[in-house]
Amino acid sequence: MTLEVSTPALIFPAISLLFLSYTNRFLHLAALIRKLHSDWLERADDTLAAQIKNLRARLELIRSMQLLGAVSLLLSVISMLAVVLGFQWMAIVSFFSGLVLMAGSLGCLVLEVRISGGALRILLNAVESRRLE
């Protein structure tokens, strides 16, 4: 199997869009955390504590998504350099490794999306428990 420079370069547009999405998720999460922090200082309750725990897990996943995506991009660049320099084996290994890390980044995204619904469930449970009282 031979790899051409254009093959790893195909990943660049996808990575740019993913990083934009990841950054937006991170900024939104940071704003939520700041709001919950001020709410926590006013009134500490179990609902806020549960939401903070949920946001902590989401924050870790977003950091993992960004790290895996960045290393994936770096490996794609290394792959292109290896093709240019004539090191096909290195190009294939680094490109394959980059694809695996990108899959890991997308897996973290799926988990983060799944967990993000948990914050809404916490609020809904709080509303329902107060309504039943």
Order of alpha helices (4+ residues) and beta strands (2+ residues): alpha-alpha-alpha-alpha
